[in-house]
């Protein structure tokens, strides 16, 4: 097949490489000329994705993957088009469709009869059919189900492990009609491989959910569930901390029963998915009070964590505080909706002198993000662990000279190394020097 992947980001580029690795001819379309140039040179534009560098070089050298900024021209030569264009949400939880609308218009202008168009970007329910399908049909003059096939098939992978996740999880598909569903099923069966999953009720592979709307809702449901679950875990943790109970021990005990799947609490919920997709669901279903409450509870956690520091150290005005970790999660160089911003804001609001350290970011990169820089070895009064980078498991008080209180928002530090310092965890008794 000839395949176009629209948007060569942290999901789109690995998808393009995966499709090409199955022997298909793939063109990656992206609005960023630098990204296009790097891909054509066989150089990964971003670090940290397992196996991407080697796989990219292999398919580029073999001539099976090229990149362009001309989406319409790429689509004109394609049998299938996959869109992984970012969809952003503003502070009022309103989706910003501008990038996706522009990409859809560019795709529509290049469509030829018989093309499959599959949207993988997470969308509010009904978007594929009501917003994008009319543009595809109206611009191209094609008719869905006859010479145009349109489906929604959500990406279900995490950055850093995309290739493994593509094999591990069923590929959900929903067509705007049966012919589109059948075309999408055939496409994904030809570009993906699947691990054996004896734990599933049906064989791992491509699963037809019956409609684009069901497929859209499935992605929103699985990610919104995680946000609600974490919100509940955070509520348990705040209560447990007040009563001298270790909530992790409670969660371990609860989850030993097969119907309990409580997640873990923490200082923040970040990334492109969990903080965003519940808002997309709320856009469809504004009366979903449970979802709204959980989202609010999780958004409050950086403020609550800083309050824990204040309770131990006292007035934070003028105190030097290091925030450890700019990334939204350990081992990933990404700050989308990272808790670092709210944590720094809460500390500054109390008058603290704040600096941020992250082993994955240079000083210039932190500065560009609007974050003040801290270097390990510089004196501080306190520190807050915001991201669970593996390097922080090796930290000792010597790395933070003068530190009196460590608030570990991710439970990554080694308690044996911090016996001489007050160590605060979310949902556990505070450890103080004896």
VENHU-V153693 format. One record per backbone hydrogen bond with DSSP energy under -1.0 kcal/mol. CO is the residue of the C=O (numbers start at 0). NH is the residue of the N-H. E is the energy in kcal/mol with one decimal. If there is no record, write none. Layout:
<<CO,NH,E> <CO,NH,E>>
This chain:
<<0,24,-2.4> <1,78,-3.0> <1,79,-1.6> <2,26,-2.7> <3,81,-2.8> <4,28,-2.9> <5,83,-2.5> <8,12,-2.1> <10,14,-2.0> <11,15,-2.5> <12,16,-2.5> <13,17,-2.7> <14,18,-2.8> <15,19,-2.3> <16,20,-2.2> <18,23,-1.3> <19,22,-1.9> <24,2,-2.9> <25,65,-1.9> <26,4,-2.3> <27,67,-2.5> <28,6,-3.8> <31,35,-2.1> <32,36,-2.6> <33,37,-2.4> <34,38,-2.6> <35,39,-2.4> <36,40,-1.3> <37,42,-3.0> <38,41,-1.8> <48,51,-1.7> <50,54,-2.2> <51,55,-3.2> <52,56,-2.1> <53,57,-2.0> <54,58,-2.2> <55,59,-2.4> <56,60,-2.5> <57,61,-1.5> <58,63,-2.3> <59,62,-1.5> <63,25,-3.1> <65,27,-3.1> <67,29,-2.1> <68,70,-1.2> <69,73,-1.9> <70,74,-2.6> <71,75,-1.9> <73,76,-1.1> <74,77,-2.2> <78,115,-2.1> <79,3,-2.4> <80,117,-3.2> <81,5,-3.1> <82,119,-2.8> <87,95,-3.4> <89,92,-2.2> <93,89,-2.3> <96,100,-3.5> <97,101,-2.3> <98,102,-2.1> <99,103,-2.6> <100,104,-2.4> <101,105,-2.1> <102,106,-2.5> <103,107,-2.9> <104,108,-1.7> <106,109,-1.5> <111,114,-1.4> <114,148,-2.3> <115,80,-2.8> <116,150,-2.4> <117,82,-2.5> <118,152,-2.9> <119,154,-2.0> <123,126,-1.9> <125,129,-2.7> <126,130,-2.2> <126,131,-1.7> <127,132,-2.1> <131,135,-2.3> <132,136,-2.7> <133,137,-2.7> <134,138,-2.4> <135,139,-1.6> <136,140,-2.3> <142,145,-1.9> <142,146,-2.0> <142,147,-1.1> <146,113,-3.2> <147,144,-3.0> <148,116,-3.2> <149,175,-2.2> <150,118,-2.4> <151,173,-1.7> <157,160,-1.9> <159,49,-1.0> <160,164,-2.4> <161,165,-2.4> <163,167,-1.5> <164,168,-2.1> <166,194,-2.7> <170,206,-2.8> <172,208,-3.2> <173,151,-2.9> <174,211,-1.1> <176,180,-2.1> <177,181,-2.5> <178,182,-2.1> <179,183,-2.5> <180,184,-2.6> <181,185,-2.1> <182,186,-2.1> <183,187,-2.6> <184,188,-2.1> <187,191,-1.4> <196,199,-1.9> <204,170,-2.3> <206,172,-2.5> <210,214,-1.8> <211,215,-2.5> <212,216,-2.5> <213,217,-2.2> <214,218,-1.6> <215,219,-1.8> <216,220,-3.1> <217,221,-2.3> <218,222,-1.7> <219,223,-2.5> <220,224,-2.4> <222,226,-1.7> <223,227,-2.7> <224,228,-2.8> <225,229,-2.6> <226,230,-2.4> <227,231,-2.1> <228,232,-2.4> <229,233,-2.8> <230,234,-1.9> <231,235,-2.5> <232,236,-2.5> <233,237,-2.4> <234,238,-1.9> <235,239,-3.0> <236,240,-2.9> <237,241,-1.3> <239,244,-2.6> <245,249,-1.4> <246,250,-2.8> <247,251,-2.7> <248,252,-2.1> <249,253,-2.8> <250,254,-2.8> <252,255,-1.0> <253,256,-1.5> <256,259,-2.2> <272,276,-3.0> <275,278,-1.1> <275,279,-1.4> <276,280,-2.4> <277,281,-2.5> <278,282,-1.6> <279,283,-1.3> <280,284,-2.8> <284,287,-1.9> <286,288,-2.2> <287,291,-2.1> <288,292,-2.6> <289,293,-2.2> <290,294,-2.4> <291,295,-2.2> <292,296,-2.5> <293,297,-2.5> <294,298,-2.1> <295,299,-1.3> <297,300,-1.1> <299,303,-2.3> <300,304,-2.6> <301,305,-2.3> <302,306,-1.8> <303,307,-1.4> <304,308,-1.5> <305,309,-2.4> <306,310,-2.1> <307,311,-1.1> <308,312,-3.0> <309,313,-2.2> <315,318,-2.1> <318,352,-3.3> <319,380,-2.9> <319,381,-1.7> <320,354,-1.9> <321,383,-2.8> <322,356,-2.4> <323,385,-2.9> <323,386,-1.8> <328,331,-1.4> <331,333,-1.7> <333,327,-2.4> <334,337,-2.3> <335,270,-3.1> <337,340,-1.0> <338,342,-2.4> <339,343,-2.7> <340,344,-2.2> <341,345,-2.4> <342,346,-2.1> <343,347,-2.8> <344,348,-2.1> <346,351,-2.3> <347,350,-1.9> <350,317,-3.0> <352,320,-2.5> <354,322,-3.1> <355,373,-2.5> <356,324,-3.6> <357,360,-1.5> <361,365,-2.2> <362,366,-2.5> <363,367,-2.4> <364,368,-1.5> <365,370,-2.7> <366,369,-1.8> <371,355,-2.4> <374,377,-2.2> <380,403,-3.0> <380,404,-1.1> <381,321,-2.2> <382,406,-3.0> <383,323,-3.2> <384,408,-1.3> <386,388,-1.5> <388,391,-1.6> <389,392,-1.6> <390,393,-1.3> <395,398,-2.0> <396,399,-1.3> <398,376,-2.6> <399,402,-2.3> <400,379,-2.5> <403,421,-1.8> <404,382,-1.9> <405,423,-3.4> <406,384,-2.9> <406,408,-1.0> <408,266,-1.5> <413,416,-1.7> <414,417,-1.3> <417,420,-1.5> <421,405,-3.1> <422,430,-2.5> <423,407,-2.6> <426,246,-3.4> <430,422,-3.1>>
